[in-house]
Amino acid sequence: MKSLAPTKPVERLKIGFVLSKSFTLSAFALFVDTLRLASDEFDRSGRVLADWDVLGSTRHLITSSCGVQVAPTSDFVDPSQFHYIVVVGGLLNNGSSIDQDTATFLKRAAERNVRLIGVCTGSFILAEIGLMKGHRTCVSWLHYNAFRERFPDHQVRSDRIFNLDRTRGSCAGGSSAADMAASIVRRHISKDAERNALEVLHIEKARTALAIQTRKPLSIECNDSRLRAVLIMMEQHIEGTVPIQDLAASVGLSRRQLERLFMQETKSSPAVIYRKVRMERAKQLIIGTSASLIEIALEVGFENASHFSRAFSQTFGQTPTRLRSAANTELA
């Protein structure tokens, strides 16, 4: 096996972790273990090519969302010591996920141009203290609407697994934390170090920032990753306000190219599929909620209930009122 050390001596990669209350253990573990395995040969766990610390305002144990606790290994030191500071979020709640000392530390790191990364809902924490403005944020499809509601003036997308945008980064969480960590290892240490980490973790190949989140939109079958990304965007803009040309541009295609792909994969045009996505969402709301027809119509981009009802009947062969009545009868 090749030595993991790069051909030219480089500064050891140094990463600090900030764990929020109820942080996601899997995202943190995959990120830090990718660093650990990249730092030394085989599974020796030496801090040869990389080093890391869990930073905290106190040394009190931090409880993850699954109940496992992690102890900080360092106080808040000079943030300039780190190449990256990774904020690992977790459960979204109404309370603050970090204390004021932690917020002050992250702001000081930003002032010194230290790269800040939000993993899982860590990007919410960075946005909350004003550190994601002007940067595109990548979040899980599960948290996309919550992010848009809290930070309507921020750029956000939920189709990619991670994003590194100048001095900010964001990651959807889960297994994509390993992909993001592998990208940083490759950039700062070497491809061999990345390969060693992935092989020990039994990951065949790291996904890039262009990889699409593993979300299957509704019941529409397609194999092309660009179409899956467009379908996710359609779901996230269920009111139907995103022009087809903008959907195409989001995945690097022209409108004509996107239309050809849709016809090949789904035998329908993007406009027809977009309406189907909206109607599927309306169907879920009719069966699963007590919202009025006008509320549902507005939710999926129709100006009035009568127009919505006609479109729904054309799609499903029955009116929304009849579907709701049948669903209530079955539950009775």
N, C-alpha and C positions, 0 to 999 in steps of 0.2 A: 504493500500500500504506500502511496506517496505521502511524504511529510505534509502536514497541514500548514506549516509555516510558509508565508508568502516568500517569494524570491528576494524581495527587498524588505528590510526591517520597517515595520509600521507601528504607529502608536496603538497600544492595546485598546480595543473597542470597549467602551465603558457605558453602561446603561443603568439608569436608576428607575425603579418602579414605585409608583404611587398607587396604593390599593384603596378603593373607595369602600364605604360600608356596603355589605352584601355584594362584594365583587364576584365575578364569575371565575371560579377556580380553574376550569379547563382552559380558558383563554390565557390566564396568567401562566399556568403550568406548561402549556405548549410553547409559549413565547420564551420563557426562561430556560426550558430544557433544550430548545433549539440552540440557544446561546451556549449552554453548558457543553453540549456534544460537539459543537463547532470549535470550542476553545482548546480542545486537547484531542489527541489521537484515540481512536477506539472509544472506550467508555471509562476513561480514567478520571474524568471530571475535574481536571486541573484548570485553574484560571490562567491559562498560558496566553491565549490570544484574545480573550474577552474577560471582562469582569462585570459584576452587577451587584446592586444593593436594593433592598426594600427600604424605602425612606418613609419616615413618619415623624409627626410632631411630638409623639410620645413613643414609648416602647410597649404600649399596651397591645395585646393581641387584636388582630383585625379579623372579623368573622365574615367568611364568604357566604354566598347565597345558599350553599348546600350545608353550611354549618361548620365546615373545617376552618380552623383558625391559623393565621400566619403571623409571625412576629416580625416587626421591622428590624432590620440589621444595622440601620444608621439613622442618625438624626438628620435634619435638613442642613446639609453642608453647602458649600459654594456650588451652585448648579453648573458653573462653567467646567467642573470636573467631568461632566458627562457629555457624551456625543448625543445621546437621546435620553429623554425622560418619558416613560411610558405610563400613562394613566389608565388603569384597568377599572372599568365600570362594571355594573351589574344590574340589580333590580332597580327599576325606576320607581320612585316614590315621591311623596310631597315634601319630605324633609330634605335637608342638605346631606349630600353624600360625602362631603369633605368638610373639615373645619376651616376656620379663618386663617390659621397659620399655614395650612396646606395651600389655600388659594393664594396667599401672599407669596409663598415659595414658587408656585407655578408662574405667577406674574413676573417675579424677579428672573426666573429662567428665560421667559420670553424676552424680557428687556435685554438679556445678554445673548440673544440669538441662539439659544440652545434649542434643538429640534424637539418639539413636543408631539407625542402620539397618543391619540385616544383609541383604546381598544374596547370592543363591545360598546357599552354606553359611556365610556370614558370621554368620547367626543361631546356628549351632552355637558359634562363637567367643564370641559375647556370652553365650550360655547357660552355656558352660564356665566363665566367670569370674563367674557369678552375676548377670548383668545383664538376664536375661529373665524372672525370676520375677515372677508376677503379671501378665504381659503375654501376650496371645495371639500365637503365632508362626505365620507362614505359611511353609511350605517346599514344595519340589517333591515331587510324588508319589513321585519316585525316591528321595528321602531321608527320607520320612515314618517308616518303620519304624525306621531308624537313630536318628532324633531321639527317638522314643518310648522306645527302649531306653536311650539315654544319659541322657535327662532325663524320667523317668516322671512327675514331679510338675509338669511344665510343660503349659500349654495349647498345642495345636498342631493345625493343619488343613492339608490338602493339596489342597483343591479350588479355592481362590481364588489369584489371581496375586500379590497383595501386600496388606499390611495396615499401617495407621498407627494405633497404639494409644497414645495419650497421648504419652509421651516416648520411645517405642520404635517402630520400624518393621521390617518384614521383607518380603522379596521372593523369589519362587521362582527368579528368575534368568532368563537368556536374554533374549528380547525384552521380557519384562515389566519389565525394568530401565528401559526407555524409558518405559513407561506410568507407573511410579512417579515417575520424574523429571519427567514432564509434569505429574503431579498436584501436585508441589511447586512447579513453575514457575507453574502456574495460581494456586496459593494465595498465593505470595509476590511474583510479578511481575505477570502479567496474562494474560488469555486470548489476546490478540494475540501475546504472546511465545511462548506454548505453540503456537499455530497456526503461527508461522514455523518453529519447530524441527521440528514434525511434517511440514510440507510439504517442507522440505529433505531430511528423512530418508525421504521417500516413504511416510510412514505416514498412511493416510487419516484415522484417528480413534484417539485414545488410549482404551484400555480403562480402566474404573474398577476400584476395589478389589473390586467385586462380580463381575467377570468370572471365568469358570471356566477353569481350566488346560486346555490343549489336549491332553487325555488321553482316548483312546477306550477305555473299559473293556471288556475282553474282546470278545465278538462281538455284544453287545446293541446294537441300533440305536435311537437316539432323537435327536430334534432339540432338545428343550427343555433349556436350560442347567441348569435346576434338577434335572432328572432325571440329567443327566450328573454333577452334583455329588454327588447321592445315591449313584449307582453307584460313584463314586470312594471315597466313605466306606464303602460296603459292602466294597469291595476291601481297604481299609485296616483294616477290622475283620472279617477273614475268619472269625474264630471265631463270628460270628453273634450277638454279645452286645448289639448296639445296638437298642433297641426301635424299632419303626416310627414311633411318635409322635416319638421323638427325631430320627430321620432327617428327618422332615417339618419339625420345628421348626428344624433346621439351615439350611433354605432358606426359612424364613418361611412355611411352609404348615401347615395342620392335617392330621391323619391322613387325614380324608375327602378333602381336596383332593389330597393326594399319591396316594391310591388311584385317584382319578378320572384323574389325569394318567398314571399307569402304565397304566391300562386303555386310554386313548386312544393312547398311544405304543407300548406293547409287547403289548397284549392280555392282560396278566397282572397279578396283584396284586404289591405290593412284597414281600410275604413269599415268593411263588413265585420272583420274580427274585432275591431275596437268597439263597435256597437254590441257585439255578442258578449264581450267582456263586461260592458256596462249592464247589459240585461241579466247576465249571470249574477252580478252583484245585487241588482234589484230583486232578483228571485230570492236570494239569501235573506235580504231585509224583509221581504213580504212574509216568508215562512218563519223567520227567527225573531222578528221584532213586532212591536205594536205600533210602529211609526205609521202615520197617515200616508195615503197615496201621494199627496202633494209633497210631503217631506221626502219621500223616496224618489219621486220624480226629480226634485231639485238636486238631490244627492247625486244622481247619475246623469245630470246635465240636461234635463228637460224643463221647459219653462212653465208647463201646465200639466195637470193630471190627465186630461183627455188625450193629448198627444202621446204622453207616456203609455197610457193604457192601450192605445192602438198599436204602438210599436211593440209592446210586450206581447199582445195577442198574436201579432205576426210572427214573433220569434218562437213562442211556446204553444200556440194553438189554443190558449185560453186567457181570459182576462185576469189581471192580478187579484181582483176581488174574489173570483171563483177559486183561484189557487189558494188564497188565504183561508177561505171557507172550508175547502177540502182538507187542508192541513190541520185546521182546528178540529174538524170532525174526527180525524185520525187520532188526535191526542186526547180527545174526550173519553 
